[in-house]
Amino acid sequence: MATDERTMPFIKHLASSDRKTRTSALDTLRTFLSAPTTARKLTDLDYLKLCKGLFYSVWMCDRPIPQQNLCADLADLVSILPTPLDDECAAVIPFLRAFWATLSREWTSIDVLRMEKYLLLVRRVFGSSLAWATNKKKGSNGKRWDNSRVDGMLKLLQEWPLEKTGDLSKVPVGLRLHVLDIWVDEAEKVELLAELEDEKTFEDSVVLLDGLRRIVEVQARSTCKPVRARAKESLSDERLPWNAAGSSDEDITNEERDAQDGWGGFDD
């Protein structure tokens, strides 16, 4: 049963026209989500309601600096969600799924004057998501990642926003294109590319980066020409390790690589 809205009155305040009211509601939300006893009880519908409120909090926010601060604050919610040892993804993945579902649903209704702040929001949340996925396990000297986080994030990304079936009614072209534009930048920011040079973390890094690579390769075979072109362009970014000079597989096509690896996508 969904959480009673009386226990989350701040949702409607997130979309208030008054900045102080929105700020207070966000502070309340942050406290609410950080409590393990509440966040884990939320249903998918509850998270959708929360994300709709967050969407409209951005909608109502004016001026560049407040918009930038708000996008950073919303992206930071990922880091304060509880991650119990028995299920690291218990709150984070449902929250992010609701976020991408909400952005996908509302994307085509965003007017040109508001689009820039939503592009920034997507960048910040995507970057925060990768940072969460690459968080090292406690008590392991920072050398091992939590596989459940990496697996959960990769499965989420090929469900939303780089949906693998090419259903443009589920994830609009514009949102797909933006994520394809930013994924290498954000991977670099969390030092995912740099860590491939460190043998101690090579195994962990390659799982996430290669997973991202394969998700984008699916987009490179999209029936939508702009998506296909943008995906191929991002895969050829010179910062990516497989594009380094002398790479042994630089002439292998995506289809040939898939055939060699025997990869058939993620399980539903």
MOPEGI-V793060 format. One record per residue. N is the residue number from 0. RES is the residue in one letter. SS is DSSP state (helix for helix, strand for strand, loop for the rest). PHI is phi in degrees with one decimal (* if undefined). Layout:
<<N;RES;SS;PHI> <N;RES;SS;PHI>>
//
This chain:
<<0;M;loop;*> <1;A;loop;-64.5> <2;T;loop;-61.4> <3;D;loop;-61.5> <4;E;helix;-62.8> <5;R;helix;-66.6> <6;T;helix;-86.7> <7;M;helix;-132.7> <8;P;loop;-66.2> <9;F;helix;-69.7> <10;I;helix;-59.4> <11;K;helix;-68.3> <12;H;helix;-73.7> <13;L;loop;-63.4> <14;A;loop;-101.9> <15;S;loop;-65.2> <16;S;loop;-76.6> <17;D;loop;-93.8> <18;R;helix;-62.0> <19;K;helix;-64.0> <20;T;helix;-65.2> <21;R;helix;-64.5> <22;T;helix;-64.2> <23;S;helix;-63.9> <24;A;helix;-64.6> <25;L;helix;-67.1> <26;D;helix;-62.7> <27;T;helix;-65.0> <28;L;helix;-62.3> <29;R;helix;-61.5> <30;T;helix;-65.0> <31;F;helix;-61.9> <32;L;helix;-72.1> <33;S;helix;-77.4> <34;A;loop;-85.3> <35;P;helix;-56.1> <36;T;helix;-72.3> <37;T;helix;-103.2> <38;A;helix;-60.8> <39;R;loop;-75.9> <40;K;loop;-88.0> <41;L;loop;-70.9> <42;T;loop;-92.4> <43;D;helix;-59.9> <44;L;helix;-65.6> <45;D;helix;-60.8> <46;Y;helix;-65.1> <47;L;helix;-64.4> <48;K;helix;-64.3> <49;L;helix;-61.2> <50;C;helix;-69.4> <51;K;helix;-65.9> <52;G;helix;-62.7> <53;L;helix;-66.9> <54;F;helix;-59.1> <55;Y;helix;-78.6> <56;S;helix;-67.4> <57;V;helix;-70.1> <58;W;helix;-56.5> <59;M;helix;-84.4> <60;C;loop;-81.2> <61;D;loop;-111.0> <62;R;loop;73.5> <63;P;helix;-56.3> <64;I;helix;-63.8> <65;P;helix;-58.8> <66;Q;helix;-64.7> <67;Q;helix;-63.5> <68;N;helix;-64.2> <69;L;helix;-65.2> <70;C;helix;-60.3> <71;A;helix;-66.6> <72;D;helix;-65.3> <73;L;helix;-67.6> <74;A;helix;-65.0> <75;D;helix;-70.4> <76;L;helix;-60.1> <77;V;helix;-59.7> <78;S;helix;-77.2> <79;I;helix;-99.7> <80;L;loop;-65.5> <81;P;loop;-65.7> <82;T;loop;-128.6> <83;P;loop;-61.3> <84;L;loop;-61.3> <85;D;loop;-78.3> <86;D;loop;-160.8> <87;E;loop;-60.5> <88;C;loop;-97.4> <89;A;loop;-53.0> <90;A;loop;-110.6> <91;V;helix;-65.3> <92;I;helix;-64.6> <93;P;helix;-60.0> <94;F;helix;-63.6> <95;L;helix;-68.1> <96;R;helix;-61.1> <97;A;helix;-65.9> <98;F;helix;-61.6> <99;W;helix;-68.1> <100;A;helix;-64.0> <101;T;helix;-67.2> <102;L;helix;-61.6> <103;S;helix;-64.8> <104;R;helix;-68.2> <105;E;helix;-95.8> <106;W;helix;-55.5> <107;T;helix;-73.9> <108;S;helix;-93.2> <109;I;loop;-78.8> <110;D;loop;-78.4> <111;V;helix;-61.6> <112;L;helix;-72.2> <113;R;helix;-102.5> <114;M;helix;-60.9> <115;E;helix;-58.4> <116;K;helix;-71.2> <117;Y;helix;-75.7> <118;L;helix;-62.0> <119;L;helix;-66.1> <120;L;helix;-59.2> <121;V;helix;-61.2> <122;R;helix;-60.9> <123;R;helix;-65.3> <124;V;helix;-69.5> <125;F;helix;-62.5> <126;G;helix;-63.2> <127;S;helix;-64.4> <128;S;helix;-65.7> <129;L;helix;-66.1> <130;A;helix;-62.5> <131;W;helix;-65.0> <132;A;helix;-66.0> <133;T;loop;-93.1> <134;N;loop;-64.1> <135;K;strand;-75.1> <136;K;loop;-67.5> <137;K;loop;-70.9> <138;G;loop;75.0> <139;S;loop;-122.7> <140;N;loop;57.9> <141;G;loop;70.3> <142;K;loop;-102.1> <143;R;loop;-120.6> <144;W;strand;-97.0> <145;D;loop;-85.8> <146;N;helix;-61.0> <147;S;helix;-65.2> <148;R;helix;-67.5> <149;V;helix;-62.5> <150;D;helix;-62.1> <151;G;helix;-62.5> <152;M;helix;-68.9> <153;L;helix;-64.8> <154;K;helix;-65.3> <155;L;helix;-64.9> <156;L;helix;-66.4> <157;Q;strand;-88.4> <158;E;loop;-98.3> <159;W;loop;-147.6> <160;P;strand;-97.5> <161;L;loop;-97.2> <162;E;loop;-54.7> <163;K;loop;-82.4> <164;T;loop;-87.4> <165;G;loop;82.3> <166;D;loop;-76.1> <167;L;loop;-75.4> <168;S;loop;-79.8> <169;K;loop;-87.7> <170;V;loop;-124.4> <171;P;loop;-60.5> <172;V;helix;-56.4> <173;G;helix;-59.1> <174;L;helix;-68.3> <175;R;helix;-59.6> <176;L;helix;-60.9> <177;H;helix;-66.4> <178;V;helix;-63.9> <179;L;helix;-65.8> <180;D;helix;-69.4> <181;I;helix;-106.2> <182;W;helix;-63.8> <183;V;helix;-70.5> <184;D;helix;-56.4> <185;E;helix;-72.6> <186;A;helix;-64.9> <187;E;helix;-68.6> <188;K;helix;-62.7> <189;V;loop;-90.5> <190;E;loop;62.1> <191;L;loop;-69.4> <192;L;loop;-75.4> <193;A;helix;-66.2> <194;E;helix;-67.7> <195;L;helix;-65.6> <196;E;helix;-82.7> <197;D;loop;-101.4> <198;E;helix;-60.5> <199;K;helix;-66.8> <200;T;helix;-113.8> <201;F;helix;-57.9> <202;E;helix;-58.6> <203;D;helix;-65.0> <204;S;helix;-62.8> <205;V;helix;-67.8> <206;V;helix;-62.5> <207;L;helix;-71.8> <208;L;helix;-66.4> <209;D;helix;-69.9> <210;G;helix;-64.5> <211;L;helix;-62.3> <212;R;helix;-58.1> <213;R;helix;-70.6> <214;I;helix;-63.2> <215;V;helix;-70.1> <216;E;helix;-62.7> <217;V;helix;-62.7> <218;Q;helix;-66.4> <219;A;loop;-70.3> <220;R;loop;-111.8> <221;S;loop;-63.5> <222;T;loop;-77.2> <223;C;loop;-89.2> <224;K;helix;-58.1> <225;P;helix;-60.1> <226;V;helix;-65.5> <227;R;helix;-59.7> <228;A;helix;-66.9> <229;R;helix;-67.7> <230;A;helix;-64.7> <231;K;helix;-62.7> <232;E;helix;-63.9> <233;S;helix;-68.1> <234;L;helix;-69.4> <235;S;loop;-94.0> <236;D;loop;-56.7> <237;E;loop;-67.8> <238;R;loop;-75.6> <239;L;loop;-74.8> <240;P;helix;-60.6> <241;W;helix;-75.3> <242;N;helix;-101.6> <243;A;loop;-66.3> <244;A;loop;-58.5> <245;G;loop;84.5> <246;S;loop;-58.3> <247;S;loop;-72.1> <248;D;loop;-117.0> <249;E;loop;-66.2> <250;D;loop;-99.5> <251;I;loop;-85.5> <252;T;loop;-75.0> <253;N;helix;-59.5> <254;E;helix;-65.1> <255;E;helix;-67.1> <256;R;helix;-65.4> <257;D;helix;-61.1> <258;A;helix;-65.1> <259;Q;helix;-68.4> <260;D;helix;-81.1> <261;G;loop;69.9> <262;W;loop;-86.4> <263;G;loop;-121.1> <264;G;loop;96.4> <265;F;loop;-88.0> <266;D;loop;-68.4> <267;D;loop;-72.5>>
//
